[in-house]
Amino acid sequence: MITLLQARLPLRDPHDCTDGADELCLYEAFFDTLVRRDGTGYAPRLATSWTVSPDARTWRFTLRGGVRFHDGTVCDAAAVCASLMRMARPDKGYTLGAPGVWAQYLGDARITAPDGQTVQIALSHPMADLPDVLVQGYIVAPSSVADLEAGVTTRPVGTGPYRLTAMGKDWIEAEAVAHFAGTPASARIRWQAEPDPARRLAAVQDGRAHLAAALDYRASQGLGPDCTRLETLSPVAIIYLLNAAHGPLADARVRLALALAVDREALIGAAVHGGARPLHGFVSPLHFGAGTAPAPARDLSAARALLAKAGYPDGLTLGLDCPTRLPDEAERLTAALAGQLAEIGVTLDVHIHPEREDYAHMVRRKEIRDLCVFDSSPLSTFRVLHEKIDARIAGSWWEGYHNPKVEALIDQGRATTDDAARAAIYARAYALMQADPPWLTLYNPIKITGLRGRHPGFALPVDAVIRVADLPQLGGL
């Protein structure tokens, strides 16, 4: 049996929305989706092929034959449609601070099964990036829906490569099943919750665990010669959301002045001890259509000149909201940022928020002061634009930004089914935002995974989630 240590074991409703790697690791073991990510594109999963109409409104998916749920029932088009329709309900798709994430994309769609092996999704608006949503459209057995509706999430029934066999307060065990993607190398797996990264590291070092997720960047450098230390760039963006609706940051010149005052490398050193890569765009380089337009170089003189033109020749004070976790380094980061902004005469009035969910609700209600620490997590360029940038949508994490040229490109992109053309459109949108920034973009963290043994060819997928079915042969302890 393979033992995997994670900080948490959040086995919840798979039709809610999450970007938490610990949670997705479990879902990816127990469930399948129509499509899966493959780099910046998509590959078959339960669907073997799909088509989209020229207007990007009607999608048809051909299902893989012979797939059964863990309870023995057939995974046909009716079952897939039932899961997608449940996912699209306004009371589902809940993530930290934001209800109905999936409803905004699928809530008014007509999801039908023309036959037993075909799923059709007819959208009311063009959405060439629908697979961005469907990669988290986990298909559950109809027999398990009553449990989920009752809040019972400890009996997952999907079509995934593993079936849950037992669980306790801080552990889950599963066994491999016959699966269309092949037989996993590990017949049985045990997830163990261990919130302390130092203990996770020690367990891999001394052989009590086969692998451990989310290790400390510096401490893991001493993992040892009999282990593999795997570095994976996370698509999560560590940023400061800027209040572009009210106050000084409603002026684009002040927002740009802050961006010109930032030294990203120094912030990475102070906040995460080097465990990140500078983020020069508004999505990670792993995102579809990220573009290559670099952030303007640090220029304190230009920053001071912009503040003077905006009416702040003697500087100003900005109110900043800061959580104590997610990102966990938020307080260290804010202290380092305060030192950098002081160089252009900007003082930060910092307000600490220890309750993370309350903090998220405050951000969603647009009640932030001038800026707030945040992590932008969807590995979807379209979702970032839709939920955070488009003033016409005013999504959960939109904070007053409005740029008609960017919004015109969003409209153009959502109706463009040619991938290369759509990527170029999104790259143009992000280039425009370098001169008119909606956020203060800082860095992408580096995720560290530790494995027993030497595994030079192993890598995590683009979303940095551990797929236990893809693990190499790790051997006994």
N, C-alpha and C positions, 0 to 999 in steps of 0.2 A: 504494500500500500504506500502510495506517495503522500507525503505530508507537506502541505502548503500553508505558510503563515501569512496572515493578512491582519491589518489593523482592526478591521471590523468584518462581520458576516451579516450584512443587511439584506436578508432574503425577504423582499417585499413584493408588492403587486407588480408583475412585469409590464403592466400597461400604464404604469406611471413613468415619468420621464426622469432619467438620471444620466449623468456623465461620470458618476463615481466608479472608478476602476474596480474596487472591491466588489461592488454590487454587480457590475457587468460581467465580472469573471464568473459569478454563479449563474447568471442568466444564460451566458454563452455555453455553459455546460449542459443546462437542462432544456433549453429551447432552441428553436431555429427561427429564422426570419426568411422573407421572400428572397432578399438579396443580401450580400455581405460586401463590406468595403474591400477594395483591392487597390492599394495606393490611393490615388485621387479619383479612381473610378470604382466600378462595381462588378461583382462576379456572381454567378448563380449560386443559389442555396436551395430553398424549397422550390423556387422558380428556376426552370432550366433556361428560359428565354423570356423576353418581353419586348413590347413595341410601344411607341408613343405617337400620338397623332401629330400632324404638323403644327397645330395650334397649342401643343403642350397641355391639352386638357384631358385627353382620354388615354389611359394606360391599360394594356392587357398583358397578363402574366400567365404563362403556361407552366403548370405545376409538374413536379417530378412524380412519377407513378410509384405505387407500392410503398409509400411512406406511412408508417403507423405511429401513433402516440404510444407512450410508455404503458398505457392501460390496454393496449391492443386494438383500439379503434382506429379507423382509417383517417388519415389527414387529407381530406379532400377540399374542394373549393368552398363548400359551404362552411366548413370549420375555419378555414382561413378568413373568409369574409366575416364570420362572427367575431373573431379576435380583432380584426381591424376596425369593425364598427364599435366594439367595446372600447378600444383604444381611443377612438375619435369622440367619445362622449365628453361633454364639458366638465363632468365631475371626475374624469380620469386625466391621465397625463400630468399629474401634479408633481412638481419638483419644488425644491426649497424656495418658498416665497412666491411661486408662480403656479396658479391652477390652470388646467385646460391647455397645456402646451400643444398637444396634438390636435385639439379641436380647431385651433386656428388654421390648420392646414387641411384637415379631413372632415371637419364637423359638418360641412354642407355637401360633401361628396356623395355620389351614388355608387355604393360598393356592391357589386352583384357577381353571381356565378352563372355565366351563360351555359356552362356545362360542368361536369364533375372535376375537370382538370384545368379550368380557366377562371381566373379572377379578373374582373374589369373594374377600374376605378375611374369614374367620370367626375372631374373637378369642375367647380363653377368658375374658377379662374386659372389661367395658365400657371403651371409649375413644372418647369423643366428639371427641377432638382428634387422631385418627389422621392427618389431613392434615398436622399439624405434623411427623410423621416422613416422610411421603411426599414432601414438598417436597425432600428429599435422597435420595429413592429413584431414583437415576439408572439408566436402562434401557440396558444394553449389548447389543451383538449377540452371540448365542450363539457365533459364530465367534471372538470375542475372549476368551472366558472362559479358554481354555487359556493364553493369554499372561498374563492376570491371575493365574492360579493359579501360574504359574512366576515371578511377580514382575516381569514385563515390562509396564510401564505407559506405554511410549513409542509405542504403536500403538493409541490409543483409537478405538473404532468405536461410534458412537452414531447418533442420529437428529437431532442438534442442527443449528443453522443454519450451522456451520462444520465443515470437514473438515481435519484436520491434514495438511500436505503435506511439511513438513521441520522438523528441529529440530537444534540444536547444544547445547553445554554450557550456554549462558546465553541461548538464544533459541528461539522456537517460531514457525513460520509456518503459516497456515491460509487456506483459500479458502472463500468462501460457497457454499452448495449450495441447491437448491430446498427450501423449507421451508414447512410449513403456516402458519406465523405471518407469512409474507411475506419479501420479499427485503431483506437488510440493506443499509444505505446504503454500506457499505464492502465491496468485492468481495474484498479480501485484507487480512489483518492480521498484524502481527508483534509478538509480545510480547518484550520485552527485559528481562532481569534487571539491575537497578541498585540495590544495597543502600543507597547513600548518598542520602538525601532531598535534599541540596543539589544533587547532580548531576542528579537527576531534575527538580528545579525549573529548573536552568539549561538543560537540554535542551529544555524546553517554551518557555522564554523566548527562546532563540536559534534555535528552529525545527528542532532536530534530532529532536524527537519531537512527535507530535500531541497526546498526553495522558500524564499521569503520575498515579499513585495515591499516596495516603498522604503528602502533602507536609507539611512542617513548618507548624504553624499561624501562627507569627509571620513566618517568612521568606517564606511564600507571599503575604503581604499586599502584597509588592512585585512581584507576577507581571507586571504591565504592562497597558497599555490594549488591546493586541492579543490578549489572552488572556482566558479565563473562569476565575475562581476559584470553585469550587463547594463550598459548605459543606453537609455532610450529617450529621445527628445519628446517631451509631452506637447500635444497640440494646445493645451490650456494656456491662455494668455493672462499674465498678471498685469493688471492695468489700474488706473484710477478713472472712474467715471466722472465726467465733468458736468456740472449743472449749467447747461447752455440755455436754460429757460429764464433764469432769474439771477441777478447779481453780476459781479464782474466778469464771470466766465460766459455770460451771454454774448460777450464781445469776442469775435474770432481772433482778434489781435492778442488778447490776453491768453487765450488758450494756446496760441502758437508760441507766445513768449515762454510759457511753462515748458512746452515741448523742447524749445531751444536751450533751456537751462539744464536739461537732464543729462547726466552721465550714466548711461545704462550699465556699463562695465563696473563702475564703482558701486552702484546700487546692488548689483549681483554679488559683489564681494562682501558687502556689509550685511545683506539680508539673508543670503543663502550660501555664503562661503564658496562662491564659484559654481554652485550647482545649477546653472541655468545658461541659456544663450540669449543674447540681446534680441529683442523683438523690434524690428525696424518698420514693419508694416502693421496693419490692423488685424490680420490673422497670421497664424504661424506659417512658415514655409511649407508645412505639410498640407495646407489647405488647397483645395481646388481654386485656381484663379488667384492665387495669393499675389502674383505680380512680383516685380523686382524693383519697384521704385523705392529707393532708400529713404529713410527718415533724414531730415536735414541734420547736418552736423551740429554739435554743440557750439553755440555762439552767444556768449553772455552779453556782448555789446549789442547785438541785434535784438536780444530779448529785452534789454533795458530800453532800447529805442521804441520797441512796440508798446511797452507799458506806458512810456511817456506819451506816445501818440493816442493811447486809449484814455489818457487823463490821470495816469498814476506815475508822475515823474519821481515821486518820493517813495514809491513802493506801495504795498497794500497788505492787508491781513485777510486770509481766506480760512473759512471754517472747513474742517476736514473730519469726516466720519471714518472710524477705523474699527473693524472687528478684531477679536482675539484669535480667530481661526478661520480657515478657508479664505485666504491663504493663512497658514499658521505663522508665517513670518511677518504678518501685516504690521505689527508694532515696530519691529526692527526696521522694516522697509520705510515706514513713515518717518521714523527718526532720521534715517539717512537722507530721505527726500527733503526733509525740513532744512538740513544743512546745505543742500545744493541750492534750493530756492532762495535761501537767505542771501546768496551771492548776487541775486538780482533785486533784492529788497522786498521779497515776499515772505511774510511770516505766516506760519500755520497755527491755527487755533484747533488743537486736536481733541476730539471727543471719542472716547473708547466705548465699544458696545460688546459686552461679554456674551449676550444671547444671540447666537448666529441666526436663528430663524427669525427672531424679531427684527434683526438687522436687515435681513433679506426682504421682509415685508415693508420695512421703511423705504428701502431703495425702490421696490416695486410701486409704492404709492407716491413716488417722486418727492419724498420729504427729506432728501439729503441736503446738507448745507451747500458748500461750493464744490466739493469733490469728495469721493469716497473710494476706499480700496475695494477691488473686486477681482474675480477671476472669470474670464470669458471662456467658457468651456466647449460649446458645440463644435464638433469637427465638420461643420457645414458652413461654407461661405455664405450661402443663401440665408440660412437661419440667422447668422450674425447680422447681415444687412436688414433682414425683415424685422427681427425682434429688438435690435439695438439702435439702428440707424434711421429707419424710415419714419418720418414724422407723421405720415398719414396713418400708419399702423399704431404708433405710440405704444409699442409693446412693453412688456414687463420691465425691461432693463433700458428702455429709452429715457433719456434725461433732458429732453428739450432741443436736441440737435435738429437742424433743418438745412438741407442743401438740395435745392431743386434739381441741380445737374446730377447729383448722385442718385436721387430718386428716379430720374428719367432712365439712368443706366440700370437700376434695379428692375424697372418695368421691362426694359429691353431684354435683360438677362433671363427673366422668368419665362419669357415666351420664345427663347432661342434654344432649340433642341440639339443643335450641333455643339458638341462639347468644346471643341477648340475655340469656336466663335464666342461661346458663353464665357469661357475662362478669360478671354481677352477683354470682354465687357467688364467683368468683375475687377480685373486688374486696373482698368481705367478708373473705376469708381474709387478704388483704394489709393490710386495716385492722386486723385483730386483731394482726398482727405489728408494728404500730407501737408497741404497748405491751409487746410481748414479742419483741424483735428477735432473729432468728437470726444476723444479720450486722450489720456496720457498713457501711451503704450510702453511697456518696460521690458518684459522678458518671458521666455518659455522655460519652465523648469526641466531639469534632467531627471528622469525617473531611474532609480537604481533597483535592479532585481538581482538577488543572489541565488546561485544554484550549486548544489554539490556536484563535484566532478568538473571536467573540462569539456565545454560545449562551444567550440569556436564558431560553428555555423548557425547557432540558434539566435533568433531575433524576435522581438515582439512585433505585432502588426502596427500599422500607422497610428491607431488610436491608443497605443501603449497599454492595452488590456491583455492580461494573461489568458490565453485560450488553453485550458488544460488538455484538450484533445490534441493539441499541436506540440505538447511538450516532448522533448527527446527522452530517450531511455535514461532514467536517472539512477536505476539500480537500488539495491537495498542499503539500509543504514546499519 
